[in-house]
Amino acid sequence: MSDKYIIQIKNVTKIFGDGVEIKALDGVDLDIVRGEFLSIIGPSGSGKSTLLNQIGILDTPTSGTILLNGFDVTQMSDKQRSRTRNKELGFIFQYHHLLPDFNALENVMMPLLISGIKSSQAREIARKILDEVGLGDRMKHRPNQLSGGQNQRVAIARALANKPSIVIGDEPTGNLDSKASDNIYELLRKLNREHNQTFILVTHDESMAAKTDRIIRLVDGRVAEDSVNSG
């Protein structure tokens, strides 16, 4: 097990289709350092979403290995993969996918309750996280009573509820205006620094990518650029 690398992707290929095969990932090699704040960018069809699904243990590669904390997730059973995903990974999507009939506190409690945590403890954890993301005074509000940026903060709090070691953002600011987008970015960066969690942001936004520590650019299913941002 490597203490330095939280994710190690080795020669991963993903092929879709029966008759006409599409190679969405073509021999990807990628090591992600624990606590890193990086972006994955590239044009539509470059393999970003497919790579995200591999890292998030939502799909399995056609060939290659993916190590998470030193364990090969491609060899895990469905039950092991589900348990690892729930314990190690938090997901933030472009559309927040909050439950409309539940308030902010109840939405953040949901993954904790699914994990088997008692309701009283889940409520306390959710309260603390909502305070941390600046929504301590909005806990009783439902999604339709919150702005887009506030709903995304609820989604971030929900993603952090189980204290994942890796947080994956799939276009996390893509549905927000520029001011709300900047605020969400600053929040993600703050959480990354304070908790030493690994953040992986998949984005079309070059300006957001430029603010991350490292940029992985995909073209035609291959890593075309792997660069460290100096500023």
N, C-alpha and C positions, 0 to 999 in steps of 0.2 A: 504493500500500500504506500502510495506517495503522499507525504504531508504537504508538498508544494502544490501539486496539481489536484484540483477537485474533479476535473473531467479530463479524460484522455480518449480522443477519438482516433482510431487507427484504421486507415485504408477503408473507410466506410463508403459503400456503394448502395444506392437504392434504385431499383428498376420497377416501373409501373407498366401494366398492360400485358395482355396475353398475345394477341396477334402482332400489333405494332408496339414494340417496346420503347419506353421513354426512360432514359437514364437521368433521374432527377438529381442524384448525387453520384459523383464519379471519382472515387478514390480520395475522399476527404481525410486529411490528417490535421488534427487540431488539439492542442493542449491548453487548458484554461486554468489559470492560477487561482488558488483559493483567495477570495476577497477581491477579485478583479472586477472592474466595471467596464464592460466592453460592448461594442455594437456589432451587429451582423447586418451588412447592407448589400444591395445589388438590385438589378432590374427585375421586373416581374418575370417569373419563370426561371430565375437563377438558382433556385433550390433553397432559398431562405426558410420558407415554411416547412419544407421537408426536413431540413437540418434541425429546426426548432423541435419538430415532432420526435426526432431521434434523441436529442438532448433531454427533452421532457418525458421520455419513456412512454410516449403516446403511440409509437410505432416501432417496428424492428427493421434493421437494415437487411438488404438482400445478402450482403457480405460485409465483413469487417467486424471490429469490436469497439464497444463503448464502455469505458471504465468510469464509474462514479464512486468516488472515495475508495478507489482500488478494486471495486467489485464489478465484474462484467455483467451489465444489465441485460445483454442480449441472451445470456444463458439462464436468466431467471424464469421461474414459472409466472403465470399471470397474477397469481396471488402475491408473490414476492414483488413483482413489478408495481402492483397497485399499492402495496404497503410502502415501498421505497418512494414512490411518487408522492404519497400523502405525507410522508415524514420529511423528505429532503427537498421537495420542490414547491415553490409558490408561483402561481400564474397570474399575470395581469394582461388583459386583452384590450384591443381598441374599443370595443363595446363592452361596457362594464359587466353585463350579464347579472345584475343584481336581481333578487327576487322582489317583484313590485309590491307584494302584499306585506313585506317585512320591513321594519325600520332598519336604520344603519346598524344599530347594535345587534339586532337579530341576524342580519346578513353576515356580520363578522363572526358571530357565534357559530354559524352553521358548520364550517369545517372542523371546529373543535368538538362539537357534539357528535359529528360523524366519526371522529377519532376515539370516541368513548369517554371524553372528559365530562365530568358532572356539570350540570347546568349552572350551578352557582359559581363554579370555578371558571367555566367558559365565559360567563357574563363579566367577571372581573378582568380576565385577560383581554376581552374585547374592549372594555372600557379604557384600559390603559393604552391599547394600540390606537384607538380612535382619538384619544388625547394627544398621542404622539404625532398623528398626521394632521392635527389641527381641527378636529371635528368634535371636541369635547362638548360643545354646546349644540350639536346637531344629531345626537345619538337617537333621539326619538323620531326623527324625520324619515319619511319614506322616500324612495328614489324620485318620485314626481314632485317632491317638495325641495329638492336639492338641485343645484346647478350641475352642468356637465363635469366641471372640474371637481366639485364636491363628491359627486358620484364616483369619479375615478379614484379619489382619496379613500372612499369606502372600499372600493375594489382592491386598492393597495393594502389597506388594513386587513382585509380578508385573506389576501395572499400571504401576509406575514403572520397570520394567527398561529400557525403551528411551528413558528420559528424555523423556517426552512433554511438550509445552507445555501440554496441556489434560488434566485428569483428570476423568472423569465418574463420579459415584457414583449408582447407581440403588438407592435405599433401602439404603445401605451398612450401616446399623445396624439395619435392620428385623427381623432374625432374632436379635438379641442382647438380653440383659437390660440393665437400665438402667446398671449399673456398667460392663459391657463396652462398651455404647454410648457412654458418656461417654469412656472410654479411647480408643476408635477416633476419636471426634470430635477429641479433643486431639491425637492423632497426625496426623490429616489437616491440622489447623490448623498444627501445627509444620512439616510438610512444605511446606505452602503458603508459610509465611513464610521458610523457609530456602532454598527453591529458586525462589521467585517463579513457581511454576506456577499456572495458572488452575484452580480447583476449582469444578465445577458439581455440586451435590447435589440430586437429585430425591428428595423425601421427603414423607411424610404427617405427619411428626413436627413439630408447630408449635414445640415447645421447642428442637429442634435448629435449625430454620430461624431462630429468634429469635437464635441465636448467630452466624449468618453475617453478612457485611458488607452483604448486599443480598438482598432477598426479591422474587422474581417470582411473583405469584399468577395462575394461569390459571383462567378460568371459561368454559366453553363454547367452548374453542378460542381465546379472546382473552386478552390481557394485561389483567387487571382491576386489578392493583396492581404498581407498581414502586417499592419504597421502600428507602431506605438506613437501616441500623440505626445509631443514634447510640452505643449502648453495646456 
